[in-house]
Each structure stands twice: as C-alpha cells, then as structure tokens.
Amino acid sequence: MGAEKVPMVDLARQWSEVEDEAGEAVLTVLRSGRYIKGPEVEAFEREFSAYLGRAHGVGVANGTDALYLVMRALGLGPGDEVITTPFTFIATAETVAACGATPVFADIDPATFNLDPSKAAEKVTERTKALVVVHLFGQPAQMDELTALCEERGMALVEDCAQAHGASLDGRMAGSFGRAATFSFFPTKPLGAAGDGGFVATDHADVAEKVRVLAAHGAKKKYHSEAPGINSRLDAVQAAILRIKLRMLDRWNDQRRAVAAAYDARLEGVRTPFVIHGARHVYHQYTVRHRHRDSLAATLAEAGVPSNVYFPLPLHLQPCFARLGYREGDLPAAERVSTEVLSLPVFSGMTRPEVDAVVEAVNGAAG
C-alpha cells in the first residue's frame, strides 16, 4: 500500500482557520468556571436556531441523544411504529427501538440514497406515529412529498440532519421542515465540535421543553424528576467553539461544493452523486457508485487515496433488528447500493493538488 497522498478529512487544517478566536473563546470559558450550561450554551442555542429559521433549540451531548430525546418528547413507545430509511447510520433506528417503538424500514431512491416517499407511503399502518427522514450525506430528501404524506396521515415528521448542516431545499434549510430536527456535532460533520455535541431544533415550545426536561433527568425542578430521563448536555467549551465555527459554515460548505463540482466534471468510470432540483447539497460525503467497489477502494489505497464505505450493511439486515423479520431482498435498492457505494475525500480547505490526486487515482482505476 502506498503512502497516503490525500487525507479523508483534515480537522487540524480546519482548526488552523479559527484557532486564535476559538482558542481565546475556550480560555474565556475556562476562566469563567461556567463549564456546564451557562451563557455560551444559551447563545449558541439562539444562534443556531436562528440560522435554521427555528424558534427553539436545545443543545445536548450528541446526535444520538438528540434523536432519542425527540422520540421521547413525541411520546413514542411500545405499540408505535416509526418509518425510516434502512440506509443510514444505526443511531437513526436504534433510538426508535430504545424508546420502545418499532422501526419500520422503507426502501430508498437509489439515485439520491434518501428515503423514497412512495415506498414510505406503502409502509403506513394504523400504528404508524412518526416518520424519520435522513438528509443523507448532506443532500435534503424529497421533503414536499414526505411532508404531505405526514400531514395526510397524521404522523410526526422528524428530520435527522446529522450530515446536513447548512443544506437547503428551495431556499429552506434542512432542519426546518419537521416537527423537530436533530443534529450531530461530531468533529467530522460540516459543523463539528472539538469533541461531541448534539442539537434539537423545533418550532414547538412543548417539544423543546420536553427535550430540555428529559435531558436533565426528567426534572423541571432539581431533584424532582417527573419522568425517567437521561443526562445529556452540550458543554460550554464546545458551544463556544461551535459559535465561531457557525460563522464559517457557509463558506466551508461552498468549499466542499467546489470540490464536488470538480469531481462531477472530471471523474470517469463511476456514478457521481445525483442532486435533486432545488437542493443545496453540502457533501458531508462525496459518494460514488461502482460495481466493483471493493476492488476500486483497494486500488485507490495503493495510490495513496483513502476512501470509506457508508454503509456496507443496511439496517434491516443488521443482527440487532433480526427480530423484525426482514430478509435479504426485501429492500432491494438499499441492498444494491450498499454493495456499490464508496465515499471519496472531501473537506473544506482541500487543495487543488489533492483533488487532482483523487481524480487521477479514480480515473486510473475505474475509467
């Protein structure tokens, strides 16, 4: 295997852009002694909510907690069904199961990798209480159709925006469509912390309040818990860093789009991402398809170009969901793309020589 010429992502390079301002902000927090909650967290909650066009926002410990807390805030539990995609990270569905409800998987649109609205509609029953849509890899899903479906059938719409910070559809931000939206600030995300963090955004004061209470052990008043909750907090250091990075987000997303545009124009022998009309993709991942994906990945590694597979096994075939009774062949689009997808390096600050190296390696292997 050759020496790596291109990183998959370079967080140190990104940090160098904000180091002076963010470093001082962190020191300010440390000197204040206010490490949990406090003014930095409150300010970030206001600023990120405003960026999304939402009325309320609650910072939590991570994106998985954000999903779980929303499920709890919506009152989901045993006997309820929640429709979602099988082609996503496990957190989207495991949080449904964690609150006692049953995840119901509907197939994807193989062009976009996102939930197919027509397939979701086929899965609705009298027990369906919610639909969780994922804006996978940073591209908004087909929200007009999914919103209409939820309104028609009386289901709560939840957006999993863990990869879609700053993405939009017809000028409307991802995270502004559903009853609630969740975000992860894992360091590699378009808006990433220097550690972990998560967020719930909503226009519904009751949802925000329930999330906030459940995230504090179910207690509105200290030591008086009204419901079993968890301990989930966005700490002040991460909030201070995120406030500064938020001001850079649109510029960083433009840089990712520029890399994606170069790939679109120059890559050969692979199927490049399809972007739906009106969408502003943020390319958390630039994901191509190739029939001999594993062979391609091995050849790229030999050329010093890393790649990753997101996701090699759809959720309906995961061992933890075997009890649901899905079998191979049940969701053919998700199963097919899981054998063909390969994500290439894309990050803000990526240089032209790095882009050239990726293009040359892919075209040499697949063209």
N, C-alpha and C positions, 0 to 999 in steps of 0.2 A: 504494500500500500504506500502510495506516495505521500509526501509531506503535505499538510493542509495548506492550500493557497488562499482559501476564502473561508471566513468563519460563517457558521449558520446564522449567528446573530452576534453583535459586538456591543454588550452593555457598557463596557468600560469606555468605548468611544462616545456613546450617547451621554454618559455621565460627565465626560470632559466638557460638554457644552453647557452644563448647568452647575458645574462643581462649585464655583465661587459663591453663587447666590444660594444654592441649595445647602452647601456646607455651612454657610452663615445662618441659614434658617434652622438647621438642625442644632447648631450650637445655641441658638436663641431658645429653642425648646428645652434643651438640656439644662441651660442656666436657669430656666423658669421653674423647674421642678414639677411642671404640669405635664406628665407623660401619658396619662390616660384621659380621654375626652378633652375638654378644655377648648380654648379659642381657636386653635389651629384646626381641630376636627370640625368644629362648628362652621368655620369659614369655608373649609373645603366642601362640606355638605351643601352649603349655599351656592358656591361657585360651580360645582359640577352639576348640580340640579339645574341651575340657570343655563349652563352650556347645553344641556339636553333639552331644555324647554319644559322641565318638570317642576311641579310645585313643591315637592318634598323629596328629601334624600336622607338616607341613613347609612353611615359608614359602619362596616362590620369587619370581621377578622379576615375573611377570604371569600372567594366567589362561591365555593360550595356552601358555606354558611348562608350566604345571601339567598341562594336557591331554596335551601331548607327552610329558612325563616319565612320566605314568601309563601311556601306551601302551607306552613303552619298558620300564617296570618290569614290565608284564604279559607282556613277551616277544613282542609283536605285531610281525609283519614280513611280508615277501613271501609270498604264497600265502594269507594270512589275510584273512578278511572281517570287517568290523565294521558292524553295523546301526546306523543312526541316523536322525534326522529331517532332511528337506530344508528345514525352516522354522526356521532359526536363523542365527546369525552364522557366517561362514565358518570360524572357528577350530575349531569342533566337528569338522568333517570334514577340514580341511586337515592337522590334526595326525595323523589316521589315515593319510593319504597320506604325510605326512612320515616316518613310521616304516616305510614300505614296504608297509603293508597296504592293502586296498581298501575304501573306504566304500561301503556298500550302503544306499540310501535307501528307507525305508518311509513310506507316507503318514500324514498326521496326522488327528486327530479335529478337524473344523472348529469344533466348539463350544468346545474348550479351546485349540486351536493346538498341543497337545502330541502326541507320538508315539502313534499308535493301536496298542494291544497286539495286536489281531487282524491288522493289516497287518504289524506286525513279525514275527509268527509265520510269516506266509507267505513271508518272505524268508530263513528259516533254511536253511542247507545244511550239508554235512559240513565246509565250510571256515570256517563262522562260529565265531569265537573270542570275540567280545565284543559287547555292546550298549551304546551310549552314549545315555543319556536326558537330555534338557534340560528343566529346570523353567522353561519359557519365560515371560518377563515377570513371574516371581515366583510362579507357581502350580505346586504339585507335580503331577507327572504321575501316571498311574494305576499306582502302584508295586506294589500287590498282584499285579496281573496280570503286570506286567513282571518282577517278582522271581520269580514262579512259572515264567514262561517260561524265564528264565535258569537257574534251578535244574534244571528238567526237561531242558533241552538242554545243560547243562554249559558255559554261557557266562559270562564275567565281566561283571558289571554295573557300569558306570561312570556316575556322576551328574555332569553339567555343571550346577553351581549358580551360574554366573556372575551370575545375576539373582535369586537366591533366598535371600539371606542372611536367616535368621530365619523363613523359610516352614516350614510343617509340614503333615503329613497324619496325621489321627487321633492327634494329640499327639506324633508322631515327627518330628524335624527333617529337612528336606530336607538331604541330605548324609550321612545316617546309614543308608541302605539298601544301597548298593552295596559292591562290594569296595573301591572308592575313590571319592572325590568331589573335584571341583576347584572352586575359587572364583577370581574376579577381584576385585581391589580398585580397579579403575578409578574415578576420582573420583565419577562419577555413580551408581555402584552403591548399593544400600541401605546397605552398609558400604563406604565408599570411602576410599581414602588421599588424601594431598595430592600425588599423583603416581601411580605404578603399583605393583602388587604382585599376588601370587597365592598360592594355598594348595592343598595336597593333604591331605585327611583320610582316614584309614583305620583299621580295627581290626586290620590285619595288619602285624605288625612287619617282615616281609620286604619288603612293598611300600614301607613308609615308608623303610626302609634303602636300597632300590634307588633310590628317588626322590632321596634325600639324596646318594647317591654320584654318580648320573648328573648331578645339578645342580652338582656340583663337579668337572667334567671327568672323571667316571668314576673318581675317585681316592678310595679309603679312606685311603690314606697319601699325603701331599703329594708330588707329582712322580712318583707311581707309579700310572698310570691302568690300570685293569683292563678298561675298555670305553670306546669313544668317547662322551663326554658333552657337556654344554654348560656354560656359566657362567650360573647363574640363582640370584640371591639376593634375598631381601627385606631391604632395608637397615634399619638400626636406627632412623633417623628416622621412616620410615613405620610401623614396628612400634610405636613409642611413640605415634604419633597414633592408630593403629588400636586400641590397648589402651583408650584413652579413649573413642573413638567406639563401641567394642563395648558399653560400659556404657549407651550411649544408644540402641542399635539397636532394642530392643523398643519403646521409646517413640516413636521416629521411625517405625517400621513402623505403629504404631497411628495415627499422624497421617496416614500415607498411606492407611490403610484408611478413615479418616473422610472424606477427600476422595473416595475411590472410592464410599463409601456415598452421599454427596451426589450424585455423578454418576448412580449407579444409580437414585436416586429421582427425579431431575429431568430427565435428558436425554431428548429426544424425537427421533424420526426416524432414530436409529442403533441398531445392535445392540450392547448393552453386554456386558461380559465375563460369561461363564458360569463359575461356580466349582463344582467338584465337591464332593460331600458329604464332610465331614471335613477339607477343606483350609483352611489359613490362608494366603491369598494376601498377598503383600507389595507388589504393584503397583509393581514396578520400572518397568513401563509400564502405563498405563491405555489399553487398546487396543480401539477400537470398530470396527464394520464398517459400510460404506455403499457402495451400488452405484456411486455417482459420487464416489468417494473424492478424486480429484484436484481436482474442482470444489469439493468441500467444503473441502479444505485451502486452496485459493486464496481462498475467501470468508472463511475464518477469519483468514487472514493480513491481509486487508484490514481486518478488525475489530480487529487488534492481538493476535490469539491464535495463537501458534505451534503447530505440530504436526509430527510426523515419521512416516515410513513405515518400519516394521520388519516385514517385509523385502520389497523390491519384486521380487526375483528368487530363486526357490527354488534351493537348492544344486544340485539335479540338472540344472538348466539353466544353471548357471554355465559360462563358457567353460573354466575350468581343469579341469572334470570332463567335458568333451566326449568324452574318450577312453572313458568308461564306457558311452557309447551310449544314454543316456536321451533321450527325445523328449518334446516337448510333448504332454500328455495322459496321460503315464504315471502321474503322481501328482496326480489332479485336485483333491483337497481343498486341498493346499498351493498349487497353481497358482491356484485360485479365490480363496483368502483373500489371497494376495499382491497381488491387484488391488483389494481392498476394505478392508484394514486401515489404521487411522490412530490414532496414539498422541497422546493429549492431555496437557497439563501435569499432573503430579502429583509432589509432593515434600513432604518434611517441612517444616513451617513455612509452608505455603501458607495464605493468609488467606481469610476468607470473601468479601471483595470480589473476590479473584482467582478463586475458584471461581464466584461469580456471573457474572463476565465471561465465563468459558468456557461456562457453561451457556447464557447468553443468546445468545452468538455461535453455538453449535452449534444451538440450537433455532431461531434465526432463519434459519439456512442450510439445515437439514435437516428441521426439524419440520413 
